[in-house]
């Protein structure tokens, strides 16, 4: 009896370039290089990064699927405008996912408490909007990835990329963040006390309060 015929197509090998191009485009978006409504094109990005259009196209299509971009006829991809409805839907999801990550992270989070403390120290003294966002994101990423659930951390990172449009735009217009900093301190204090459940509850409140601030700011902007 003859063995079954094997498929002719080889198994594709990992292509780190894809991930690198995607990460570079995300970095451009979250550094405020592109603002909501800006158009990103394959040609311009491939020239700027010195790569072919294929990995650029794949990165842009991925960001479209993730809700960050939308395709525009004959123009490329546009960084989606800010939407109060979208923010109202996404922030509670992020709150639930981060709370889940934190509640299940103890005691794995214990070794990164020093990093969390140092990042928060720098965040509280930072006045640059982009750097503040980077530090805030790093603080939350350190916290939520400590438990080692890579799927959960990936979902959270994807949401943060999408919501970066809102967070950066808000931070560039509104300088005060004392309430958010205080909430970070309370979350950290609960973790230092070994109370992961309280930390998760405080984190949920933190994101719910943040959502209210963003939604109010979006509403006020629409009224002007």
Secondary structure, DSSP 8 states (H G I E B T S, - for coil): -------SS------HHHHHHHHHHHHHHHTTSS-TT-EE-HHHHHHHHT--HHHHHHHHHHHHHTTSEEEETTTEEEE----HHHHHHHHHHHHHHHHHHHHTTTTGGGGGHHHHHHHHHHHHT---HHHHHHHHHHHHHHHHHTT--HHHHHHHHHHHHHHHHHHHHHHHH----HHHHHHHHHHHHHHHTT-HHHHHHHHHHHHHHHHHHHHHHHHHHHH-
